[in-house]
């Protein structure tokens, strides 16, 4: 069966690209073939960190997303991973609705998964509510609770939207926070997580032994959360 994964959440700065990078590294480490597509013209994380697996995708035409379906049908064993830039959800939703995508993928045996990346703010909850109003129960959903700012999702819990999403079949995973200084060192290399952890030259890699250990623990925790989802 073909799988297309959209990493979204609409709001900038919630960690969509970080989730896309983690999922890309997960596929690499689990020997799962995939193609990445990056819709961010200015800060494309998949293109920067996983360029050997990724290509740009401009959402500027009504049929811009058609190649995703074609690629999924060409090689059903290869996952499709799409890192959506902020403010692209409308274009995606229009494509889904106007092209009859949900009926078509059901006929073709393609699974679409929307990864809704959230921080602890109210904006993320409001965006989740809007997504559920439009697609709840019609599209596979993974809520990613990104602890980039805090691990207290009180606004989400009080809103009832998490319970609503889970009632509609959503899965939930948490992404622990990695210290900013460590993430900055990794990002300065413009390399994959694997390369950052395994570069033989510490001076070039920038990560000390204990920092590498923390990154490994962080990735393994993320992988354990992803494993529960049954991808």
C-alpha positions in Angstrom: 0.0 0.0 0.0 1.2 3.5 -0.8 1.6 6.1 1.9 1.8 9.9 1.6 2.7 11.9 4.7 1.9 15.6 4.9 3.7 17.4 7.7 1.6 20.4 8.5 0.0 22.6 11.1 -0.1 25.9 9.1 1.4 28.0 11.9 5.1 29.0 11.4 7.6 28.1 14.1 5.8 25.1 15.6 8.4 22.6 14.3 6.9 21.2 11.1 10.3 21.0 9.4 11.9 19.4 12.5 9.2 16.7 12.5 9.8 16.2 8.8 13.6 15.7 9.5 12.9 13.3 12.3 10.6 11.2 10.1 13.1 11.3 7.2 15.8 10.0 9.5 13.4 7.4 10.9 12.8 6.1 7.4 16.6 6.0 6.7 17.4 4.2 9.9 14.5 1.7 9.4 15.5 1.1 5.8 12.2 2.4 4.5 12.5 3.8 1.0 11.0 7.3 0.7 10.9 10.5 -1.5 10.8 13.8 0.2 9.2 17.0 -1.2 9.8 20.4 0.3 7.4 23.3 -0.3 9.4 25.9 1.5 11.1 28.1 -1.1 13.4 29.9 1.4 14.1 27.5 4.3 13.6 24.0 2.9 14.7 21.7 5.7 14.4 18.5 3.7 16.3 19.9 0.8 19.0 21.2 3.2 19.4 18.2 5.5 18.2 15.3 3.3 18.9 16.6 -0.2 19.7 13.1 -1.5 16.2 12.0 -0.9 14.3 15.2 -1.6 13.1 17.6 -4.3 11.4 21.0 -4.3 7.6 21.3 -4.7 6.0 24.7 -5.5 2.4 25.0 -4.6 1.6 27.6 -7.3 -0.8 25.7 -9.6 -4.0 23.8 -9.2 -2.2 20.6 -10.2 1.0 21.1 -8.2 0.4 18.2 -5.9 -0.7 15.7 -8.7 2.9 14.3 -9.0 2.6 13.0 -5.4 -0.2 10.7 -6.4 1.6 9.6 -9.5 4.8 8.8 -7.6 2.9 6.9 -5.0 1.3 4.7 -7.7 4.6 4.1 -9.5 6.3 2.7 -6.4 3.8 1.6 -3.7 6.6 0.5 -1.3 8.2 4.0 -1.3 6.8 6.5 1.2 6.1 10.0 0.2 7.1 12.7 2.7 5.9 16.3 2.2 7.1 19.1 4.4 4.5 21.9 4.1 5.5 25.4 4.6 3.4 27.8 6.7 0.3 29.1 5.0 0.0 26.3 2.5 -2.9 24.4 4.1 -5.5 26.2 2.0 -3.8 25.2 -1.2 -3.6 21.6 0.0 -7.3 21.6 1.1 -8.4 23.1 -2.2 -6.5 20.4 -4.1 -8.1 17.6 -2.0 -11.6 18.9 -2.4 -11.6 20.1 -6.0 -9.8 17.0 -7.3 -11.8 14.4 -5.4 -8.5 13.2 -3.9 -10.0 11.3 -0.9 -12.2 9.2 -3.1 -9.4 8.6 -5.6 -6.9 7.5 -3.1 -9.4 5.1 -1.5 -9.9 3.5 -4.8 -6.2 3.2 -5.5 -5.2 1.9 -2.0 -3.2 5.0 -1.1 -3.1 6.2 2.6 -2.9 9.9 3.2 -1.7 10.9 6.7 -1.8 14.5 8.0 0.8 15.2 10.8 -0.6 18.2 12.6 2.4 19.7 14.5 1.4 21.8 17.5 3.0 23.9 20.2 1.3 24.8 23.5 -0.2 28.1 22.1 -3.9 28.8 21.4 -3.2 29.4 17.7 -2.3 25.7 17.3 -5.5 24.7 19.0 -7.6 27.0 16.8 -5.9 25.6 13.7 -6.6 22.1 14.8 -10.2 22.9 15.3 -10.4 24.3 11.8 -8.7 21.2 10.4 -11.1 18.9 12.2 -14.1 20.9 11.0 -13.0 20.3 7.4 -11.4 16.9 7.4 -12.0 15.2 10.8 -12.7 11.5 10.2 -12.0 11.7 6.5 -8.2 11.8 6.6 -5.8 9.9 8.8 -4.5 12.3 11.5 -1.4 12.3 13.8 -1.3 15.0 16.4 2.4 15.9 17.1 2.7 17.6 20.5 6.0 19.4 20.0 7.5 20.4 23.4 9.7 23.0 21.8 8.5 25.6 24.3 6.8 23.6 27.1 5.4 20.1 27.8 2.2 21.6 29.2 -0.6 21.4 26.7 -3.2 22.8 29.0 -5.0 24.9 26.4 -5.3 21.9 24.1 -6.6 19.7 26.9 -9.1 22.3 28.1 -10.4 22.9 24.6 -11.7 19.4 24.1 -10.1 19.3 20.6 -7.7 16.5 21.5 -10.5 14.3 22.7 -12.5 15.2 19.6 -9.6 14.3 17.4 -9.0 11.0 19.1 -12.8 10.2 18.9 -12.4 10.7 15.1 -9.5 8.2 15.0 -6.5 10.4 15.5 -3.2 9.2 17.0 -1.1 11.3 19.3 2.7 11.5 19.7 5.0 13.7 21.7 8.3 15.2 20.6 10.6 16.0 23.4 12.5 19.3 23.4 16.2 19.1 22.4 18.3 22.0 23.9 18.5 24.9 21.5 22.3 25.0 21.7 22.6 21.4 20.6 20.1 21.8 17.8 22.0 24.9 16.6 25.2 22.9 16.3 23.5 20.3 14.3 21.8 22.8 12.0 25.1 24.6 11.4 26.4 21.5 9.7 23.5 21.3 7.2 23.7 17.6 7.7 21.3 14.8 8.7 21.0 13.7 12.3 23.0 10.6 11.4 25.9 12.6 10.0 25.8 14.9 13.0 26.1 12.0 15.4 28.7 10.0 13.4 31.0 12.6 12.0 34.6 11.4 12.9 35.9 15.0 13.4 34.4 16.4 16.6 35.8 19.9 15.7 33.8 19.8 12.5 30.7 18.1 14.0 30.6 20.4 17.0 29.0 17.9 19.3 30.7 16.6 22.4 30.4 13.0 23.5 27.6 13.7 26.0 25.7 15.9 23.5 25.8 13.0 21.0 24.5 10.8 23.7 21.6 13.2 24.4 20.8 13.4 20.7 20.7 9.6 20.4 18.4 9.4 23.4 16.2 12.1 21.9 15.9 10.4 18.6 15.3 7.0 20.1 12.4 8.5 22.2 11.0 10.0 19.0 11.3 6.7 17.2 9.5 4.9 20.0 6.6 7.3 19.6 6.6 6.8 15.8 6.7 3.0 16.2 3.5 3.1 18.1 1.7 4.7 15.1 2.3 1.6 12.9 3.5 3.3 9.8 
